[in-house]
Amino acid sequence: METITLIIILILGIYFSIKRDKRKHQEKLDEIFFGRKSLTVNEFYNKYYSHEDMPIEIVSGVIGILEEQLDVDLSRLHKEDDFSSDLSFLLKSDSMVDVAIIVALENTFNISIEDAEAENAKTIDDMIKLVQRKVSKT
């Protein structure tokens, strides 16, 4: 009985820790994105990429992967937002999330991303354009 109680306490502790971290992430995002309008993927595409030769599938795919892997709402993201500075806390919370993002991009778009390319992709714009370059080479 004591073992079951300890396991339940451990599981609850992990659960509340995850919820606390997620709440902190959302509060930090709210601070960074203060005053920004939420955009659907189509609105984001129209605002930043409709004038370029950029398939909407790449834009929506990259944003979807980031939201899924980071487990946050990025609807107020601007294409210049930098994951190496103001949004770095999202990557630091899980030491493997950056790897998971790259693997998901590679699997989704059937591409291969070199380590140096991944390290140089600091903004959402960098990531989207990297995927576009890789996809256009295949």
ABEGO torsion letter per residue (X at the ends): XAAAAAAAAAAAAAAAAAAAAAAAAAAAAAAAABGBBBBBAAAAAAAAAAABBBBAAAAAAAAAAAAAAAGBBAAABBAABBAABAAAAAAAABAAAAAAAAAAAAAAAGBBBBAAAAAABABAAAAAAAAAAAAAAX
